[in-house]
Amino acid sequence: TFAHLRQVAPGLAAVFPADHGPTSLNVLELLERLTADVGGLRTLLRDLSRHRLAETLPDSAPDVYSPHTRELLQASAETGQAVIIHNDAGLARLRADGLYRAGAPDERFFVPLLGLLRQYPKANVVLAHLGTGKWTTLSVNHLEAIDWVLRTFPAEQVNFDVSWNDLAQHIYADAAIRKRFVRLVLDHPTRFLWGSDSVKAPTEDNYERHYHDMTPLFEEIESHPGGDRAVQLVLHSNAHRVYGN
């Protein structure tokens, strides 16, 4: 019963609501709640006569994070040094012929990274390319996830960069994505850092490609109230603040 659940594993009450409906926890909160009460899960399974399942659980939740990433974040927390983390939010898909195809992020790498960042609140981190990659594109849902991050984590800890000319292509790929990105910058003008990062640019024109590609987006942002200030912050001031921190 739900009353028994609250008694043996009170931390899991939100995972299994009393009305038997879906949990209201988001993915990150669900992961943290489950790994925080392995003992409660084992007791609950045993009380339900699921002894074999109970024995498959470890004595404590395993550390799912890389020790090298922990060391990096600890160093950032102790020194204040800004750390840029390249971490695609999704996994490249394989086509039938074995070649990669691009796809929207499923957040399989984004959520664990956020869980780790919660353990290092004094780290100074910039997440590269909005979490996209060569084979990880953008989606409105992913931009909504970024909005949640910016509302949940402080500016002293987590920011995003909008570098790399492939990112511009991902933004332009869909009108809904472009509209949501513009709104995201207007809602959080202090949380995005500009960067060129043109891939293997052989000439100055190639190097400036990303800026030229992004200029129409900046002009669209500037057309909104507060947009001029938002673009100035993205292009200049936010980087000064982050490195100053």
Secondary structure, DSSP 8 states (H G I E B T S, - for coil): -HHHHHHH-GGGTTTS-TTS------HHHHHHHHHH-HHHHHHHHHHTT-HHHHHTS-SS----S-HHHHHHHHHHHHH--EEEE---SS--EE-TTS-EE-B----TTHHHHHHHHTT-TT-EEEEGGGG--SSB---HHHHHHHHHHHHHS-TTTEEEE--SHHHHHHHHT-HHHHHHHHHHHHH-TTSEE-----TT--SHHHHTHHHHHHHHHHHHHHTSTTHHHHHHIIIIIHHHHHHH-
